[in-house]
């Protein structure tokens, strides 16, 4: 009966797994992941696709011993095994527990190469109860109090995989009984007894006290999390509706537009704006803002007449919030610390993984391929081929403008008409900190276009003085020979500004 009780918890997950998916278990050697690996190894439809991965944090003196134990368990179960070593920063800004968790998930995701590969972890009901209590004490909102989900998409960098927690509703006591009944062996982390870590304190001190008064408290907390997950899903649905009325992207959100979003009761109030912001930050950046962050945002937006408003910024552990006019930007820590502020055209193309298409000037594609927020420019085939051999050669006649170097050369600055370029940046709402990295097309020391801004060509904001090139009414720059076309939409334009 006990075996069936425990196995029932994983059946829903097993049935959801794609038939061609490799199944990776995050295997620490602890009781919960040992039980999960044992259960999955007994499933015929999973066994041939199952493997385990141990993450060596290097934080514990017995980490190598645990790795050897995990290898032996997998050998006994005839399950493929791998181990990955990760290294934490000396003093991680987000705390050791959070930093270790982030690196652990990154390492596990990197082991999944197939399109449908999935990751399974051994989180159980007690883990859920701890998470709910910790988030409650942090003052979390609905999403935090909803705890962990049975399954969710896990995005690390550009890779997204499905994460499943099959045992999330299984009581820890039941896992203990199952492991003992099947004579399983597992490792015990002695640091789990140290109450210096908040989660350990909740596990060792708080939960036992709650259990004395309310024996089913862990189950009740897990059920509360499930109820709040439903509420969180409804709030997400509402946020999507509100954000659809406001133009937004992963790089910034315009709060003046968001505040004017129409609802059944008029424009969107502050509570609705906060909900939309919460969803935007979590969806694009996996960030949960705290109450004082929202207070800061509201305070800045209320200071419409403050001339210093554009200088406002708020530091997070993952990066920085900045305002430019009514746009709220998020700049990641990696981008803030990077000094790669200019890109050659060749680097930009490589970064976007965009091929360049050679077009004959008689092709109908030249005027039939333009859509809103896109622009195209054409270069002679000979110029492109010369530049394609070497980015340095390409930069001779065609370059991405580095404004920092321009400031150091007054004569060149005058030729490039940087004052005019500055005004263009201002009218296009391009913030100050992005201007030195913004891709600007330069030919023969003359600004001819700001990449991604079709208006810069069409409105005549910049004019090319080279007699071999002409600006057409459709917004095309071209010569009279064979042409190369590069089209950059607004999302890709902003993508160039996210420095790795």
N, C-alpha and C positions, 0 to 999 in steps of 0.2 A: 504493500500500500504506500509506503514512504517513497519508494522509487517512482511509482506512478505519479504521486503527488508532485515530486520535484520535476519529473520529465514533462508534466503538463505545462509547466511554465515556459518551456522552450519550444513547444510545438508550433505556436503561432508564428514565431520568428523563423523557424525552419521552413514553414510553408511559404513565407514571404520571400525567401532567398531565390534570386534568379538561378535557373538551372545551370548556367555557364559561369557562375560566379565562384571565384576562389574565396575561401572563408578564412580570415585571419583572426586568431584569438590573441588579444593582448594578455600574455601569460607572465604573471609576476612570480608564480610559485606559491602564492597565498591560497588560503582555503577556497575562496570564492572562484578564482580563475581556474583552480584545479578541478573543482566540481564541474564547472562549465565545460572545460576541455574534455573531461571524462564522459560527460553526457553526449557531447557532439561526436566523440569518437565512436560511440555506439550506434550512431544513426547511419544506416547504409548509404542513403542518398547524399550524405555530407562527407563521410569519411575520406573519399578519394579526392576531395577538394579542400580538405582541412589542413591548416598548418598553424604553428604557434610562433610568436615572436616575443622575446624577452628584451626589455630595455634596461641597459646597465647605466644607472645614473651616476655611479661613482660616489654617491653620498654616504654609503654605509660600508664599513670594513668587510662585511660578509657578502657584498654584492656578487663577487666572483663565485663564492660558494653557492649562492642561490642560483646563479646561472648554470652551474654544473648540475645542481639538483633538477632544474627545469629540463635540461637536456636528457637526463636519465628518465624522467617521467615521460617525455615524448617518445623516447626510444622504447619504453615499455608499452606504450599505447600505439606504437607504430605511426606516429604523427610527425611530419617534417618539422624541424626546429631551426630557428635563426635567432641571433642575438645582435643587438645594435647598441653601441656605446654612445652616450651623449654627454655633453659637458655644460654645466651651468656656469653662469657668470659668477664672479666672486661675490658681488652684492647685487642680485637682481632687483630691479626697481619694484616689481610686482610681488615680491616675496618668494621665498624658496618653494613653497607648496604650489603656488600658481605657476611659477616659472617652470618647475619640473613637469607639471601637468601639460603645459603648452608644448614643451620640447618632446615629451613622451608621445603626444598625439601626432606631432609633426613627423617623428621618426616612424611611427606605425603607418601613417598614411603613405609615406615614401616607399613602404614595402609593397603597396598595392598598385600593381601596374595595369591590371585589366580594367576595362571600362565598367564592368559590373561587379568588381571585387568589393567585398564588404568587410567591416571590422566589427568584432564582437568583444565586449568586455563583461566582467563578472560582477558589476554593481548589483546590489541587492537591497532589500527593503530597509535595512538599518542605515545603509548609505543614503537612501532617499530621505529618511527621517532626519539624519544629521544635516543634510544639505538644506532642508526646509528651515530647521531651527537656526542654522548659521545665517541664512539669508534674511530671516525674520529679524535677527539681532543686528544685522547690518542696515535695517530699514529698507529692504528691497521692496519693489513694487510687485505687481501681479506676476510678471514673468519670472522674477527671482523666487517668489513663493511657490511657483509651479514646479520647482525642483528640476529633476532630470526627466527627460522623455524616454519612453521605451525605445524609440528609434528617431533619428534625425539625420539631416545632412550635415556632414562635417567638412568644412572648407578650410584648407590650409594652402595659402598662396593661390595658385590657379587650379588646384586639384580639389575635387569634391567627391567624397565617398559616403556611403551609407553606414552610419554607426548604429548598432543594435545592442540593447542591454536586456537579454532574454530573462534574466533572473531578478529584474528590478522589483517585482512584487513578491519575491520569495523571502520568507522570514529567515534571518541569519541562523536561528536555532535549528531550522529544518535542514539547512545546508550542513551544519555541524553533524547532525544525526546521520545524514546521508553519507558524508565522508567517513564517519566512523564505521557505519554499517558495511561499506565497501572497502574498508581498510586502505583508504587513500592516505598518502603522505603529503605534507605541505610544509612550507617554511613559516616561521613566526618572526616578524620584524620587531625586535626589542624596542625600537624607537616608538612603536605604537603605545607603549606604556607611559611615555613622557607627555605630561599635560602642558608642556610649553607650546605645543601646537594646538590651535583652537579646536580643530576637528577632534583631536584626541581627547581634549577636555570634555567636549560634548559627549563623546562616546563613553568615556570612562566615568564621568561624574554626573552629567545631566540626565542622560537617558536611563541609567539605573534608578535614579530618584523618581523620575516620571513613571517608570515601570512599577514601582512599589505602590503608587497611588492609582495609576491607570495601567493595568497589565497589557491592554491592547493599544497603548499609546503610539507605538511605532507604526502599527497598521493604520491607526487613525490619521497620523501625520501623512502617511503615504496616500491615503484616500483624499485628504485635503489637497495634496499636490495634484492629483488627477482632476479634481473639481476646478482648480485654478488653471490647469492646462486648457480646459474648455473655455474658461473666461479669457485667457490669454489669446487663444485662437480667434475668438470673436473680436477682441480689440485689434488684432492684426488685420482682420478683414476690414474693420472700420478705417484703420490707418491707410490701407491700400486705396480705399475709396477717396479719402481726403488727399492723398499724395497724387492721385491721378489728375486732380484738378490743379496741381502745382507742378511746374516743370522742375524736375530734380534729377540728379545723377549721383554716382558714388563720390564725387569730389566736393560738392557743396549743395546746399539747399537754400533757396531764396525764401526767407521768412515773410517778406512783404507779400509775396504771391500766396504763400501758404495761409496767411492770416485772412486772405480774402476768399478762400475756398468756400463755396456755397454749401450750406447744410439746410435741413428742413426748418431750422430755427434761425436762419440768417447766416452770417459769416462764422467761421470757425473760432470758438473761444480758446482761451489759453489751455484749458484741459485737453481739448482736441488737438491743439498744436503740440503739446507735450507728448501725447500718444503717437502722433505722426513722427515726431523727432525720435522717440524711443524706437519705433519700428525701423526708421531710416538708419540710425546708428547701428542697430543690431544686424540688420540685413546686409549692409555694406561693409561694416567694420568689426562686427562681433563685439561691440562696446556697449556696456550698460552705464548710462550716466547716473550720477547721484543727484540728490535734491539740490545741493548747492550749485551744481552745474546748470540745472534748469533755471535756478534763481539768477545766475549770472547772465544767461541768455536773455531772460525776460528783462533784466535791468538794462542790458545793452540796447535791446530793441526799443525800450521806452525812452532812451536818450537820443531821440531822432535829431534834436537840435545841437547835440554836443559835437563840437568840431574835432574832438580827440577820439571819437567813437571808432574810427578806422584802426586805431592803435590797440584796441582792446584784444586781449588774448587770455586764454585759460589753459593751464598746463594739466594734462592727464598723464597717467603712467604709460599709456600707449602712444602718446603724441601730444598734439596741441590743437585747441579750438581757436579759430581766428575769424574775425568779422572783416569783411570789406563791403562797404555800403550796407545793403540789407541781406547780403549772402553770408551764410555760416559755413566755414570751411573746416575740414578735418585734415591735419597734416600728420602723417605717421612719424614715429620716432626715427625710422630709417631715412625718411625723406628729409627730416630736419637736420640730421647729422651728416647728410651727404653733401659733398661739394661739387658734384657733377652737374653743373648748371647750364652747360651748353652741349648741343648735339650737332654733329654733322648730318647732312641729309642722308648719307649712307647709313649712319648709326640709327637715325630715326626709322628708316625703312626696315632695317634688321630687327629693331626693337618691336615694331608692329607686325613683323613677319608678313609684310605686304610686298607681293611681286610688282614689278614695273612692267607694264604692257606696251610693247611697241605698236604704234598704230600708223597706218598710212593715212595721209591727210585727206584722202578721198572717202575714208570710212564714215558711215553714218553714225557710228558710236560717238563721234566727237561732240555732237550736239544733242544726242538722244539719251545720254546717261546721267544727266545732272538731276539731282533731287534736292529737296530743301536741306539746308545746313551742310551742303557739300560744295566743294569747289574743285576745280582741276587746273593744273598748269602743264604746259608742254615744253619740253626741251628738245633741242636737235639731237638726233641719234648719235652724231659724232661726239657731242659734248658728254652725253651720258656714258658712252663706251669708254671715253677717256677717263671719266671719273670713276667708272666701275672697277678699273684696274687698281686704283688707289684712292682712298678717301682724301689724301692730301691733294691729289690732282683735282679731285672733284671740288675741293674747297677753293681752288684757285679762282674759278669764275662763278661758282655757285656755292653758297654757304648758308649755314644757320647762324644768324647774328648772335654774337656773344657781347651783350651790352657792357659787361665789365671791361672788356678790352677796348671797346669803343670810347668809354669815358677816359681811358688813359691816353687816347690819341685825339686831341681836339680837332685837328684837320680832318681826320676821317669822320669824326662825329658830325662835323658840319656837312660833309658830303652825303652822309646817310640821313641827314635831317632828323636827328633824334628827338628834337622838340616836337616835331610833327608826329613822330612815332609815339611819343609819350601821350600826346593828346588822343591819338587813336586808341591806345591802351585804356585810357580813362573812359572814353565814350563806349568802349566795348566791355567795361566793367572787369577788366583783367587786373587782379590785385598786384600791389607793388612787389611782393615777394616772388611772384611768378614771372615777372617781366624779363629777368635775366636768363630765364630758361625757356621762354616762349619761342617756338620755332618761327623765325622770320626769314623769308626768302630774299636773298641778296644776290644781285648780279652786277658785276663790274662796279662794285662799291655803291650800288644804288638799291634802296629798298623797293621791291616790286610787289611784295605781298606778305601778309601775316598768315601762316599756314592755318587752314581750317576756317578762315574768315572770308567767305565768298564776297562779303560786302567790300572788303579791302580792294578787290579788283573791280567789282562792278560799279562801285560808287566813285571810282577814280581817286580814292584816298591816296594811292601811291601810283606813280607813273614811271614806267621804264623808259629811260632815255636811249637805250640801245636801239639803233635804227633797224636792226635785224629782227626785232620783236615787236609785236603789236598786241594791244588789248582789244578783244572783240566785245561786242555788245553782250554776248552770253556770259562774259566773265572769264573767257579763256585767254591765256597768254600763249602765244605760239610763234614759231618762225614759219617760213614758207617751204620747209623741207619735211622729212619724216619727223614724227613727234613722239615723245614719251609722255604718257599720261599717269599722273599720280592723283588719286582722289582721297581726301581726308575728311571724314565726318567729324562732328563736334566731339563725340565720345573719344575717338582716336586722338584728336588734338589734345584733349585733356590727359589722355593716357601717357603721352610723351612727358608729361610733367610729374608723373609718379616715379620718383627715382628709386631704383632697387637698392 
